[in-house]
Amino acid sequence: VQPIYLDNNATTRVAPEVLEAMLPFFTEQFGNPSSIHEFGDRAGGAVAAARRSLQALLGADHDHEIVFTSGGSESDTTAIRAGLAAKPDRNEVVTSTVEHPAVLALCDWLERHEGVKVRRVPVDRHGRLEIDAYREALSPRTALVSLMWANNETGTMFPIEGLAELAKQAGALFHTDAVQAVGKVAIELAGTAIDLLSLSGHKLHGPKGVGALYIRRGTRFRALIRGGQQERRRRAGTENVPGIVGLGRAAELVRADLVEAGPRIRSLRDRLERGLLERIADAVVMGDPLDRLPNTTNIAFASVESEAIVLMLSRQGIAASTGSACASGSLEPSHVMQAMGVPPNMLHGAVRLSLSHETTADEIDRVLEVTPPIVDRLREMSPFWPAPAEHQPVPAMGGSA
Amino acid sequence: VHPSTATIRQRFFDAPRAGVLAGANAIGEAGSLAVGEAQRLMLKIDPRTDTVEDARAQTFGGSSAIAVASAVTELVIGRTVERAAAIGVREIRALLASLPPEGVRSSVLGREALTAALASWRGTPAPRADGEGGALVCRCRAVRAATIERAIRHHGLTSVADVTRHTGAGSRCSCCQEAIEGLLAGTGTRSALPNLDPKRPGRRAFVHPALAHQPPPKPITIQLAPATPDGVPKAAGSAVREAILIARLIERARPSIRADGGDVELVDYADSTVFVRLSGVCAGCSAAPLTLGGLRQTIVQALGRPVRVVPVARS
């Protein structure tokens, strides 16, 4: 059976065009962009072209607002530390309870070891940011706000442009972890109040190990990695030329495809989601029903445990993920689900399915066919699942059936 | 895949002896929904030979938990009760080659379920889980009885809320509140919450509806301390009175639920579990768990002890 890959929020397949663009930079075009000979020039030119592709994808004003990094986590770390350094008279960071661990763990560290005050804004049961709490958290002490554009587990999108405006009014810098949003929804940074944005190559059919940080022109900045003049002294280290070229090509492809692929992916996702809810009782979609990534669905099944579902799906050739790929393998339920106040019988049963432009209707139909028996089987095994209807106890008191 | 993972996965996929055992005469449980893992072990023991003839297990959990449950059923079949009691965590793990770190807890839970099942057969209270620190009272926060007892004596605590504040026990779910009450009573301080059913102190077993028609197994009580000293047995109808109270509370909640286009009705009440049927827009609504959660809180407050609210399949 042909495997079905529905874990595109974890990582994506490198597009064939991307690989093709990268290969020469391992072989003939192996130069170091800092070198002044022909080899260096070619490599430098390719990096510059990739930068312009990213600029176009993000709708940024200038190509030098893009700094290449090793990926989302490095971009997040650089942005938050740079933001704090840029506002030396302020020492508070405002973030949310559902951020990616790259942001949350850094904030925990800054709070514990570096005297930074961190305010974590809660979310409601759909994973939407509590706007009033956000307004209250902002103050003249806020150096930086860091909020994700789209949540990796539920796909819930925060109204980032508006949140950035509020931060600007408070005189704070605004960073967004847009790792899950870039390539899935249209982004136009020019004219917004967003100062810093993180993205990652391998979430948009580019290679792993490369990402970028957008830094609005004029934003005070401090490099995380020092020692060279690369990236205008904002990120030392010889450029990952093949990776950067791959990211640039991936950005071009996704930009060209966004308008056409977005609605198609969304309709497949909706078909998958509706189908599962129709076929499986006591299943609940997690996340904002209205403002959600078009490719993501996160469904919690009562009384079963998600690792068991994911393993059984995997045996049928379907790659899905437990609520959080990062948390899978650990016993603690996902911090996102906990922050959303998901009830205990659902908390451990969330499965995330994330589509891409490669997903087909046939694949969705196969998932719809395979999943219900798996959930049924696990529920039969579960001590918390009520018995089938014929075993229901006789009603003890009145009430129409 | 690591070889030990392969062993566990194979057992998980095959899941031999998973499910309900008809005619089980010894049942033991361990774990809870809130901790993300629970096992119910059902044994059929021949009373003449005192030998385990058959075993099955229901498991809520991941691959490690399901593999452990199957291993326990395999180990226990054919043994006398005495020899079954000698099965230890090490023996369970040995059968599974070895367990990943997150699977170690599963093996402990499997052993606890076995202990509880054998205790229910003997009709004795289950022995304290494992030596040091006494029984694991709060599974969510891993707080043992000794810690709670010490805190009660040291600080003169008198309520469950006090204990939660001092030890963290009971801060996540409310499964262990009764056990905490028991400890409060045992150390000579009065519990703030009335114990409505003094005949069954300590942990309450949830009886699967499929087993409800069978003679109920002996209550599985991990007895942490004597029942409330002032526990005068109430008139035999206390469960009925509770059921009437629950029915009233549900009737009171209905208008607001109906106003949203849904409905809820009481189907049954047994063993601290309220079975309700959701209809209208509530059926399949993503907010249904919250509705049930609110209902549960109301009922828990009125009864003064934990109950579960479980939706039953739509008819």
Interface residues (C-beta under 8 A of the other chain):
Chain A: R125 L277 A281 D282 V284 V285 P289 A302 S303 V304 E305 S306 E307 A308 L311 M312 R315 G329 S330 L331 P333 G341 V342 P343 P344 N345 M346 L347 H348 E380 M381 S382 P383 F384 P386 A387 P388 A389 H391 Q392 P393 V394 P395 A396 M397 G399 S400 A401
Chain B: R9 F12 F13 A15 A18 G19 E29 L33 A34 V35 G36 E37 A38 Q39 R40 Q58 T59 F60 G61 G62 S63 A65 I66 P100 E102 R105 C173 F206 H208 P209 A210 A212 A243 A247 E265 L266 V267 D268 Y269 A270 F275 R277 G284 S286 A287 A288 P289 L290 L292 G293 V310 P311 V312 A313 R314 S315
